[in-house]
Amino acid sequence: MDPVQALERIAYLLERSGAPTYRVRAFRGAAATVGALEPEELRRRANQSRLRDLPGVGAKTEEVVAQALAGGVPEYLSRLQEDAAPEAAGPLSGRAAEIRAALRGDCHTHSNWSDGGSPIHEMARAAHDMGHEYMVLTDHSPRLTVAHGLSPERLRDQLAVVAHLNEELSPFRILTGIEVDILVDGGLDQEDELLAALDVVVASVHSKLRMEAPEMTRRMVAAVANPHVDILGHCTGRLLPAAPQVTAGLRRGGGRPESTFDADAVFTACAQAGTAVEINSRPERLDPPMRLLRQALDAGCTVSIDTDA
């Protein structure tokens, strides 16, 4: 088996299972390192037990490469494939096919520039292969340091990278964006000049989720009324309890309750400002819950169906 394919397949299966991002990155990084070597050089290093001299190659990735070079399927890959939940078999039909065909892109994605597990070009390639016409790149804003949020300088660097990739990938398009933190006072965690330059701005609450309802309502209304904001992300902030029989490995723990706010006021503000309400499709979020989604639609809101991948 090709060692690079084995490492990339492991990274995919880990990401699909919801494994921690650092594990996904470890295998993707090793795949990039190994893929940069000539086959003869790779085999020579393996024979000399010198693979771990390479940056990003550790004990587990060394074992995977060695077993792949020996002509078999690496044991770790075999275990992951056995444990993986079955993927959808065969083409969709009926109403499901109609809904899938209507999904032309994704307005909420994260790359390895923040807390995602994949490089931008790999995400774009995957979106293209799924039949999407575009992907909005929405890495986190500076204050979310735990997710390696982008400073203004890093965001500007990313915009240059996206511009270059769009030249290569045309007609597929990576739209520029950000998932910007909604601050306690309803302000946004990025410079206005940069927000104005982006194609799509998703605004989300990531801190102080247990604020009292009146304060949270004022906070959210101020954010969705901001002219830079296009989408209100995962509006309740909930995390569903773990369901290991379905989603083994997802980082869900015991879950997290919904934030409380005046949904009528928030959704009315969204409708008036033309700010879409996100349907966040991550299995551990599924946010908003159905009762609030109906309320948003009744208020006249548009929705954005996103993966938050």
Order of alpha helices (4+ residues) and beta strands (2+ residues): alpha-alpha-alpha-alpha-alpha-alpha-beta-alpha-beta-alpha-beta-alpha-beta-alpha-beta-alpha-alpha-beta-alpha-beta
